């Protein structure tokens, strides 16, 4: 007769494909596309790391200890109210956050800050296929 396994014993389980595993808790994948943007490490408050576009119109906040790990916003000006906000929790795969930050970095690089013509600031389309 075999003994039942000890439930208090830690056992490593690998998940494949990786996107089903959720966040790895570091935020590295989401920040990789914007690694060249200014970083601010915040000691006070819930936001531990804030990465902003050079003109501060895009803000990517990492809340590593909270249920809501990521908050990403885009605004027409650095001090304006965000036009949109995206939040991701601890079960969001890192590849999804990285996909959004990659698209934001590309759209930002292609935009002119004086014209406010960045795709990341475009109004949503009424057509579902265009909006997606």
C-alpha positions as CSV (number, residue, x, y, z in Angstrom):
1,X,0.0,0.0,0.0
2,X,1.4,3.4,-0.9
3,X,1.3,6.4,1.4
4,X,-0.6,9.5,0.4
5,X,1.6,12.4,-0.7
6,X,2.3,15.1,2.0
7,X,0.1,18.1,1.0
8,X,2.5,20.5,2.7
9,X,5.3,19.4,0.4
10,X,6.1,22.0,-2.3
11,X,6.0,20.7,-5.8
12,X,7.0,22.6,-8.9
13,X,4.5,22.4,-11.8
14,X,5.4,23.6,-15.2
15,X,2.7,25.1,-17.3
16,X,2.7,25.0,-21.1
17,X,2.0,27.1,-23.1
18,X,3.6,29.7,-20.9
19,X,0.8,32.3,-21.4
20,X,-1.5,30.2,-19.3
21,X,0.7,30.6,-16.3
22,X,-0.2,34.3,-15.7
23,X,2.3,36.9,-14.5
24,X,5.7,35.9,-13.2
25,X,5.6,38.7,-10.7
26,X,8.5,40.7,-12.0
27,X,7.1,42.8,-14.9
28,X,10.2,42.3,-17.0
29,X,8.4,41.2,-20.1
30,X,6.0,44.2,-20.1
31,X,8.8,46.7,-19.7
32,X,11.2,45.2,-22.3
33,X,9.7,47.2,-25.3
34,X,10.1,50.5,-23.4
35,X,13.4,49.8,-21.6
36,X,14.9,52.9,-23.1
37,X,12.2,55.2,-21.7
38,X,12.7,57.1,-18.4
39,X,12.2,55.0,-15.3
40,X,11.1,56.2,-11.8
41,X,11.5,54.0,-8.8
42,X,9.0,55.1,-6.2
43,X,9.5,54.2,-2.5
44,X,6.3,55.7,-1.2
45,X,2.9,54.7,-2.4
46,X,1.6,51.5,-4.1
47,X,3.3,52.2,-7.4
48,X,6.8,50.7,-7.3
49,X,8.0,51.6,-10.8
50,X,6.8,54.2,-13.2
51,X,8.0,54.2,-16.8
52,X,7.0,57.2,-18.9
53,X,7.4,58.1,-22.6
54,X,10.0,60.9,-23.0
55,X,7.3,63.5,-23.1
56,X,5.3,61.8,-20.3
57,X,2.1,61.3,-22.4
58,X,2.3,57.5,-21.8
59,X,2.7,56.2,-18.3
60,X,3.2,52.6,-17.4
61,X,2.9,51.8,-13.7
62,X,3.9,48.6,-12.0
63,X,2.2,47.8,-8.7
64,X,4.0,44.6,-7.9
65,X,2.4,43.9,-4.5
66,X,-1.2,44.7,-5.5
67,X,-4.0,42.6,-7.1
68,X,-3.9,45.1,-10.0
69,X,-0.3,44.8,-11.2
70,X,-0.3,47.1,-14.1
71,X,-1.9,50.5,-14.9
72,X,-1.1,52.0,-18.3
73,X,-2.4,55.4,-19.4
74,X,-2.2,57.7,-22.4
75,X,-2.9,61.4,-22.5
76,X,-2.7,64.2,-25.0
77,X,-0.4,66.2,-22.7
78,X,1.8,65.2,-19.8
79,X,-0.5,67.0,-17.2
80,X,-3.8,66.2,-19.0
81,X,-6.4,63.7,-17.8
82,X,-5.7,60.3,-19.5
83,X,-7.7,59.6,-22.6
84,X,-7.7,55.9,-21.7
85,X,-6.5,53.6,-19.0
86,X,-5.7,49.9,-19.2
87,X,-5.3,47.7,-16.1
88,X,-4.0,44.2,-15.7
89,X,-4.2,41.9,-12.7
90,X,-1.9,39.2,-11.4
91,X,-3.3,36.5,-13.7
92,X,-2.8,38.4,-16.9
93,X,-0.1,36.7,-19.0
94,X,3.0,38.8,-19.4
95,X,2.9,38.4,-23.1
96,X,-0.4,40.4,-23.3
97,X,1.2,43.3,-21.4
98,X,4.3,43.1,-23.5
99,X,2.1,43.2,-26.6
100,X,0.4,46.4,-25.5
101,X,3.7,48.1,-24.5
102,X,5.3,47.0,-27.8
103,X,2.4,48.6,-29.7
104,X,2.5,51.7,-27.6
105,X,6.3,52.1,-28.2
106,X,5.9,51.7,-31.9
107,X,2.9,54.1,-32.1
108,X,4.8,56.6,-30.0
109,X,7.9,56.4,-32.2
110,X,5.8,57.1,-35.3
111,X,4.0,60.0,-33.8
112,X,4.7,63.7,-33.7
113,X,4.3,65.2,-30.2
114,X,3.5,68.6,-31.6
115,X,0.7,67.3,-33.7
116,X,-0.9,64.8,-31.2
117,X,-1.2,62.4,-34.1
118,X,-0.2,59.2,-32.3
119,X,-2.4,56.2,-32.9
120,X,-2.4,55.6,-29.1
121,X,-4.5,58.8,-28.8
122,X,-6.9,58.0,-31.6
123,X,-10.6,57.9,-30.8
124,X,-12.1,54.4,-30.8
125,X,-13.8,53.4,-34.0
126,X,-17.5,52.6,-34.0
127,X,-16.7,49.6,-36.0
128,X,-15.8,46.6,-33.9
129,X,-13.2,45.2,-36.4
130,X,-11.4,48.6,-36.6
131,X,-11.4,49.1,-32.8
132,X,-9.8,45.7,-32.2
